[in-house]
Amino acid sequence: MLRDLQRGVAARRFCTDDLPMTIVAVRGAVLSAVDVHAEPVDREGSDGDFSDILGSDRQRIPERCAAVLLRLLGLDPQEAKEVAYRSLPTIALPPSFPQTRR
């Protein structure tokens, strides 16, 4: 994350006057989005109002979070959305990478 933010700032794509706090803010937003994305929709005792605010597009929380962060870093809304919703590249994992069982 540090490398990517530094590259964005160096290329003048991202705007920040405090890179360390920008990293803290981005990390916090990403961790919060992961938490919300993993939370069951109808968990007993959960804050139903917050689930309503998130809307029906819960499966797109990662992209939605990325788009908001990119806008906060200075990209215009249309470009931020286009970048955030791009397909992720396929990567080959090394044979030594632990496999998960389903």
Secondary structure as UniProt FT lines:
FT   HELIX           2..10
FT   TURN            11..12
FT   HELIX           19..38
FT   TURN            41..42
FT   TURN            44..45
FT   HELIX           48..54
FT   HELIX           58..60
FT   HELIX           61..72
FT   TURN            73..74
FT   HELIX           77..84
FT   TURN            95..96
//
